[in-house]
Amino acid sequence: MTIKILAAVVAVALLLAYFAPMVFKMNDAALTSVIVIGIVVMLADLWYTFRQEED
């Protein structure tokens, strides 16, 4: 479980580091909203994955 949490933290950090320059440089509301929605969906998927019991 510890490895899964560490991998999730690294994945979220890499995703934010990848998208942050685009959001700040372009200043486009539509692009920003799509990226924020994508990040929220990713975090929701991680939440459901961690709450699921392992087989």
C-alpha positions as CSV (number, residue, x, y, z in Angstrom):
1,M,0.0,0.0,0.0
2,T,2.9,2.4,0.7
3,I,4.2,1.9,-2.8
4,K,0.8,2.7,-4.2
5,I,0.6,6.0,-2.2
6,L,4.1,7.0,-3.2
7,A,3.4,6.3,-6.9
8,A,0.2,8.3,-6.7
9,V,1.9,11.3,-5.1
10,V,4.6,11.2,-7.8
11,A,2.0,10.9,-10.5
12,V,0.1,13.9,-9.3
13,A,3.2,15.9,-8.9
14,L,4.4,15.1,-12.4
15,L,1.0,16.0,-13.8
16,L,0.9,19.3,-12.1
17,A,4.5,20.1,-13.1
18,Y,3.6,19.3,-16.7
19,F,0.4,21.3,-16.9
20,A,1.3,24.3,-14.7
21,P,3.4,26.2,-17.3
22,M,0.7,25.8,-19.9
23,V,-1.9,27.2,-17.6
24,F,0.2,30.2,-16.5
25,K,1.5,31.1,-20.0
26,M,-1.7,30.8,-22.0
27,N,-4.2,32.4,-19.6
28,D,-7.0,30.7,-21.4
29,A,-10.1,30.0,-19.2
30,A,-11.3,27.1,-21.3
31,L,-7.9,25.4,-21.2
32,T,-7.5,25.9,-17.5
33,S,-11.0,24.5,-16.8
34,V,-10.3,21.4,-18.9
35,I,-7.0,20.8,-17.1
36,V,-8.6,21.4,-13.6
37,I,-11.4,18.9,-14.5
38,G,-8.8,16.4,-15.6
39,I,-6.9,16.7,-12.4
40,V,-10.1,16.4,-10.3
41,V,-11.0,13.2,-12.2
42,M,-7.5,11.8,-11.7
43,L,-7.8,12.5,-7.9
44,A,-11.2,11.0,-7.7
45,D,-10.0,7.9,-9.5
46,L,-7.1,7.6,-7.0
47,W,-9.5,8.1,-4.1
48,Y,-11.7,5.2,-5.3
49,T,-8.7,3.0,-5.9
50,F,-7.4,3.5,-2.4
51,R,-10.8,2.9,-0.9
52,Q,-11.2,-0.4,-2.8
53,E,-10.2,-3.5,-0.9
54,E,-7.2,-5.4,-2.3
55,D,-7.9,-8.9,-3.5
